[in-house]
Amino acid sequence: MAGIDEAAMGRIFRDNSGRSVATLIRVFGDIDVAEDAVQEAYAVALSKWARDGPPPNPGGWITTTARKRAIDRLRRESRERELLGRMAVSSLGNDDHDIPEETGPVQDDRLRLIFTCCHPALSTEAQVALTLRLLGGLSTEEVARSFLLAEPTMAQRLVRAKHKIKAARIPYRVPADHELPDRLRAVLSVVYLIYNAGLNSPTERGLCAEAIRLGRLLSTLMPDEPEVAGLLALLVLTEARRASRIRADGSLVVLGEQDRSRWDRTAIEEGQRIVRWCLRRNQPGPYQLQAAINAVHADAATVEDTDWSQIVALYDQLLAVAPTPVVALNRAVAIGEARGPEAALALVHELDLENYYPFHATRADLLRRLGRESEAAAAYARAAALAPTDAERDFLRRGGRGHRP
C-alpha cells in the first residue's frame, strides 16, 4: 500500500483523535495520560503511515497504539497497580478488543468529553480551548493562535484548566436529565464561539470547519435535540455565505451587497432541510430561530426579495425566548427594513449597548437613511473605534452601506 503525505495524515488524525482521547480518558481516568499517549501514537503514525499507508481502521489503530503507550508510561511511573488495576487488564493484546466497553445511557466517550470540557466550573475561554485541544485535535500552537496568544501562555492555561478538572473532581459523564438543558447551552455556546472566532479572523478560518465538524458530531450523538440541530443549521447556512463576505482586497461585504451567485446552494439546501425538521418538532429555541432567520435570507434571490415581515415575526419569537439587547437590536434592524428607518431608530435608542459596535453601526445606517448625515458620521466613527477586525473598521470608516443582521 502506498504511503500518504503528512497533510493527509494530519486530517485523519484530527478526525479521529477526539474519539481516541475520549476513550482513553474513560479507560485511564487521566486527561494528561490520554492526551500524551494519543500524541505519541500520532508520532508513530507519521513514520509508519508515510511508508505503508494508513490501516483500514485509523481510529482504532490510534486508540490501540495510544493505549499501549499509556500503559508503558504508567508502568514507568510505577502507577500500574493504582490505575491499571482499576482496568483489570489481563493482556496488552494486538487490537482494541480488550478496551472496556462504554456503559451508561449515552454510548459515546466524545459526548462525555465535550460536557467535561464545557463544565460551568471552567471559564468560557478554558471551555473553548479545551474543546479545541482535546476534542478537535488542534495543537496547542493552533489553539493559541485562535486566541491571539503566545503558545507558552496557552499551554499554561490548558494545564490550569486540566488541573481544575482534576482538583474539582469534575465528573467525566453526560449530565443527568435535569441538568442537561443548562449544560447543553454551554456546549452549544462553545461550538458557536469557535465558529465565530474563525469567521472573524482572516488567519483562522479553519476554526469554522472545526466548529461545523463539532456541530455534526453533536447532531450525531444527540439526534433528538432540536437546539443541537438548530445550531448545525445555523452554522451551515452562515458558512454557505462566507465566501461572499470578504472581497479580494479583504474588505467586508454586507449581506445586502453580496454576490448571491457565490452562495453555496448545497449547504443552503442542507441548512433549510434541518430547519424544516426543527419546525416540525415545534420546540423553538434560540439557535433554531436564528437558523430559520438565515434560511429566509437564503431563500431570497435578491435583497429586494427578502421576506422582511417573516424575519420580523421570527425575531419576535427569538426575543421571547432570548430577551437580550442584541436580539432586540437585530429585531429593530429587521423592522427598519419592513417598516422604515424611523420606526427602527426609535427602538434602537431604547437599548443600552454603548460598547457594542453593531449598535453604533446600526444607528449610523438608520441615521444616514433618514438624511441625518452628521449624526450618522459620528455614529460610524464610534462603531469603527469599537470594531474588532481591520475589515470591519475599514468598512465603517468608509460610512458602510446596507448594514443588516
N, C-alpha and C positions, 0 to 999 in steps of 0.2 A: 504494500500500500504506500502510495506517495505521501511524503510529509506535507505539512501545511506551514504557512508563514506565521510570524509572531502576532500580526494583527488579527488573523483569523482565530488563533488560539486565545487571544485576549477576549474576543467576542464570545467564544464558547465558555471561557472561564466566567465571564460576567453573568452569562445566562444561567450558570449552574452553581456558582459559589454560594449564593444566598441559601439555597437548599442544603448544601453541604455544611455550611457554618451552623445553620439552624439545627440540623440533625446532630451534629457533634456537641452543641451546647446541651441538647437533651441528654445525650449519652454520658458526657463528662461533667456537666454542671458547671462549666467554667468558660466564660467568653474568651479569655485570652488564649487558653489552650486550644479551643476550637479555631479561632481566627488564625493563630500562628501555624497550626497544622495544615489548614487549607492553603495558606500562602506557601508552605513548604511543598505541598502537593503540586501547586502550580509551577514552582521552580523545577520540579522533576519533569512535569509535562512539557516544559519549554524545550528540554533536550530530547525527551523520548518521542513526543508527538512530531517534532520537527523532522525527525528521522523516519518514523514509522507511520505517521498519520494518527488521528485520534481513534480511540477504541469505539466500538459500536454504541456503548453507553457512557459518554464522557462524564456525566454527572455521577454515576455510580463509581466510575474509576476514581474521580476526585475524592469522593467520600471515603472510599475504601483506603486509598493511599494516605489521605489525611488522618484517618483513624489509626492506621499503623504508626504514623509519625507521632501522633499524640500519645499513644501507648509507650513508644520508645522514650518520649520526653518525660512522661510521668515515672517511668522506671528509673530514668537517670536522676530524677529529683526525689527518689525514694518515697513517692506518694502512691505506689501501686496498691498497697493494702487499703488505703483510705478511699480512693476513687474507683479503682478497678474492681475492688471487692463489691462495691455498690452495683457494678455492672454484671457481676457473676460471669466474667469472661472465662470461657473454657479453652479457647484456642484463638489464634490470630486469624486463621483461615485465609483464603485467597480471593474471597469476594465479600460482599456486604450482607450475606445471608444471616450472619450471627449478630448483626446490629439489632438491639431490642426493638420490638415493634412499638409504634406510637400507640398511646392509649388516651382515652378521653373522647368527648363528643366531636371534636374537630381534628381530623386526622391529617394535619399538615404542620410541620415544625415551623415553616416560614410565617404562618399566621401568628403562632405564639411569639416568634421573634419580633415581628413588627409591633405587636402590642407591648412587648418588653421595651423596645426602643422608644416607644411613644408613651411611656408611663408618665402620669402627671407629676411625679416627684422630680422629673428632669425638666430643665428649661427647654423652651421651644427650639433654641439653637442646638442644644445637645440632642434632642429628638431627631432633628433633621440630619445632623452629622452622623449619628449612629446608624440611622436608616440607610443613608448613602453608603456608609462604610461596610456594615455587616450584611445588609440585605441586598444592596445594589452592587456590591463588589467593587466599588470605586477605591482607588488607592488613597492613602492619607494625603498625598500631594494633590490629587484631583478634588478631594473634599475641601482642602484648604483653599484651593483656587476658587471654588464656588463661593466661599465666604470672604474672598479677598484678604486672606490671612497667610502668614508665613507657615510653611509646613511644620516646623517645630512647635509653633503656637497651637496649631490644630491638633497635633499629636498629643500635646499635654491636655487639651480639652477632652479629647476622646478617652484618654486614660482616666481623667477625673470622672467622666460620665460612667465608665465601666466600674470604677471603684464605688461610685454611689449606688449602682445597681447591686453590687455585692454587699456593701455595708448596710444598705437599707433592706436587704433581702427581698428585693423586688421579684415577685414570682414570674417564672417563665411559663406563662399559661395564657389562654384566651379568657377574658373576663367572664364572670357569671352573667346570666341573662339580665339581671337587674343592673349590672354595671355597664353593660355593652353600649347603650346609647351615648353616654358621656365619653367613654373611652374611644368609641369608634369615631366620634367627631374629631378627636385629637389626631387619630391616624389619617383620616381624610385630609385634615388641615395640613399635615406634614407633607403628604404627597402633592397637594396643591401648591404649597410653598416651594417645593422642589421644582415644579413646572414653571412657576413664575420667576424663579431665580434664573432659569435657563432662558425664558422668554425675554427677560430684561437685560441679559448680558450677551454682548456680541461674541464673547470668547467661550461661553459655557453652554452653548446650545445643546450639547449632549445631555444636559440635565432634563430637557424637555422629553427626549426619547426615554430617559430613565424613569421619569415620572409616569409616562404613559405605560411603560412596561410594568411598573409597580401597580398602577391602576388596573391593568389587565389581570395581574396576579391576584389582587384583592377581589376582583369580579369573579375569577375562577374559584377562589376559596370561599367567597360569600355570595353565591349566585342569587340568593333570595332577598338581599338587602338593597332596596331601591336607591338609597343615597350613594351606595358604592357604585351602582350602575350610573347614577346621575353624574358622579364625579368623572367617571370614564368618558361619558358622553360629552361633558364639558371640555375635557382635555382634548379629545379627538376633534371636536368642532373648532376649538381655538387653534389647534395645530393645523387644521385644514386651510386656515387663512394666513399662517405665519409667513410663508414665502412672499406674500404681498405687503407685509407690514413695513418693510425696510427697502428703500431704493438702493441702487448700486453704490451710490455715494455715502450710504449709511444713514441718510435722513429718514425720518419717520413718515409713514403714510397712514393717515387716519382711515377709519372704516369707510366713510362716505366717498373717499377718493381712491380706494384700492381697485386694482385691475381684477375684476371678479373672474376673468377667464383663467387666472392663475390659481384660483382656489381649487383645492383637491376634492373633486366631486366624489371619489370613492370614500374618502374619510367623512365627508359630509353625509353621504348616504348611511354609513355605519352609525354616525352620531345620531342622526334622525331616527334610525331604526331603534336605537337604545331609548331615545326619548319617548317614542311611541309605546315601548314596553313599560316605561315608567308611568306614563299616563294611564295605561290600563290597570296598573296596580293601585292608583288613586291614593297614594300615601305621600303627598308632596313634601319635599324638603328643600333646603337652600340650594344644594348642588343640582338637583333635578330641575328646579325652576330657572337657575342660571343657564343650564344646558338648553332648556326649552326656549329661552330668550335668544340664545345663539342660533338655535335651529330656525327660528323665524327670520333672523338676519340672513342665514344661509339660503333661505327659500327665495329671497328677492334677487331677481336678475340685475336690477339697478337699485341705487339707494332710493330713488323715487318710488319704486315698487314696494318698499318696506311697509309692512302692516304695523304701523306705529300704535294703533289702537290695541292690537293684540299684545304688543310689547308692554304697553302701559298696564293692561289687565294682569299680565304675568308679574310685573313689578309690584302691583297691588298685593298679589299673593305672597311674593317674596318678602315684602315689607311686613306682612302679617306674621310670617314665621321667623324672620330675621330682622327685627326692628332696629337697624343700625343707621347712623347718619350717612354712611357710604351708600347703602342701599337706597336711602331717601334721595341722595344726590343723583344717582343713576336714574331713579324714577322721575326726578324733575327734568332730567335731560330728555327722556322719552316724552314727557308731557310737552316739553318745548317743541318737539317735532310734530306732535299730534295736535297741539292747541295753540302754539305760538310762543315766542321767547318771553313775552311779558308775564304770562302765567307761570312759566318755569322759573324766571328770576325771582318772583315773589317767594316761591318755595325754597330756592337756594339760599335766600337771605335769612331764612329761619334756622339754618344749620350752623352748628359750631364746629367748623373744620378748618380753622385758621392755618394749621400746619400741614394740611393735606393738599399737595399741589393740584390734583384734579379738581378740587373745589374752586381754586382760583382760575384754572384753565376753563372750566365750565362757565364760571361767572363772566370771564373775559369774552368768551364766544357769544354768550347771550347779550352782553352789552354791545358788542360790535354789531350784532344783527339788529339791535334797536337804534343804531346810529350814534351811540354814546362813546365816541372814539377815544377821547382822552381817558375816561374811566376804564375802557377796555385795555388800553395800552398799559396802564398801571397794574391791572389785574394780570395781564400776560407777563409783565416783568416779575411780579411776585411769584407766579407759577414757575417761571424759569429758574428763579433763585432756589426753589424747593425741589425741582425735578431731579431724579436720581441718576439719569443717564445723559450722555452727550447728545444722543439723537433727540431725546425729548426736550432738552434745554434749547438746542438749535431750533427745533420746530416752534417752540413757544416764543423765542426771541424774534422769530420772523412774523409773529402775530398769526399763529396757527389757524387753519381753516377747518371747518367741519368736525369739530370735537364732539364725538358721540360715544356712548357706552358700548 
